[in-house]
Amino acid sequence: MDRAREETDVKTRDLAYIALFAAITAVLGTLPAIAVGPVPITAQTLGVMLAGSVLGARRGFLAVLLFLVLVAVGLPLLSGGRGGLAPFAGASAGYLFSWPVAAFVIGWLTERSWHRYTVLRGTLINVVGGIVVIYAVGVPVLKAVAGLAWDDALWTGAAVFIPGDLVKAFVAAAIADVVRRSYPVIERPRRAAATR
Amino acid sequence: MTLALYVPRASVVHRLPAGVKLLALAALAVLLFARPTLTVAGAALLGTMAVGLGVARLPVAVLARQALAVRWWLAALFVVHALTTDVPTGTHTVLRLLTLVLAAAVVTATTRVTEMTAVVQRICGPLRLVGVRPERVGLAITMALRFIPVLIERADRIRAAQAARGGSPRGVRALRTTVAPLLVQVLQMAHDVSEALDARGADDVPVRRSRRV
């Protein structure tokens, strides 16, 4: 029975980590947006990238999902103090829904390159999960909800944000690399298998 | 730190069960997308304002804040539509989105966070079948809410300490000297919290787990 529990249940420790990264994502939303060009860059997707690259796929996914639940139940945690159900109804709803998926993809890739993780590799992973995935979901939803043409949707919904996203991908990887060496949270499959 | 968008009032809308309000919101969304005409969108917008401002007696500022948050989106959307399709399509697309945003804001402002959390737990009920325990979801929500002020406080403390030592490092160095150590610190804290919870029985599983397929 204990074995069964380990497999199906989220342990309290994991629950605490999940809650922690939901909180981190929330706090990052309170940072002032950096104005680079016409569109402000917020730190919130940094939280998404960190959740994936520090916690791994499953817990990262749940952490970002929990963050969205907190927003949905009525807390003004999105950058600019937005919150409640309204952001999920707007044209940018697709981006919000893509965040947990992005954290999952980043976590999955990070777990797979855990032993060879470098800042460069981490940055690439964050670009795949944090930029490609987010816009792959966000832009089509924007297009559908707002009834835009593809090129307009791509321009207003993706191109202007990408420079900032690249910076965030690097920042998240640099932080994750330090955390990986000093307080690894993702289990190391090889060693765990050897000691068991 | 006041953490809620809830506006207390004694109104019918406030007293409605959270689940009913959420269903109404979903129904409105379906209606607006199934019947994309100017009349429907306009009527829905007026109806939403009547419910929010008239029946629920919310301050105008509450709704205005959510509308202002999306103003650039809506403006850009309208311009793009006006240029590529036509003005009526742009108008009703903008009206439709504005209505949904405002309706969602009305639901949020009239429903307590605890009620919403209860709905989340209820929705999680069927997920028991795949091994999710709703009460654990509740625990995670509570922990996250507690961690938010703790994180802000810790970050402030580090900032103050660095200021006292003559300025904080910037750029990439700050990541290694400040942000990453802070993250390690709070990860340790989360671990301690979980051990304390487990010591008090948070990890106990109700004994009726025969359902392991």
Interface residues (C-beta under 8 A of the other chain):
Chain A: M1 A4 R5 T8 D9 V10 K11 T12 R13 D14 L15 A16 Y17 I18 A19 L20 A22 A23 I24 A26 V27 T30 L50 V54 L62 L66 F67 V69 L70 A72 V73 G74 L75 P76 G80 G81 R82 G83 G84 L85 A86 P87 F88 A89 G90 A91 S92 V145 A146 G147 L148 A149 D152 T156 V171 A174 I175 V178 V179 S182 Y183 V185
Chain B: L3 A4 L5 Y6 L22 L25 A29 R65 Q66 A69 V70 W73 A76 L77 V80 H81 T84 T85 T89 T93 L97 L100 V101 L102 A103 A104 A105 V107 T108 A109 T111 R112 V113 M116 T117 V119 V120 V130 G131 R133 R136 L139 A140 I141 M143 A144 L145 F147 I148 V150 L151 I152 A155 V172 L175 R176 V179 A180 P181 L183 V184 V186 L187 Q188 M189 A190 H191 V193 S194 E195 L197 D198 A202 D203 V205 R209 R212
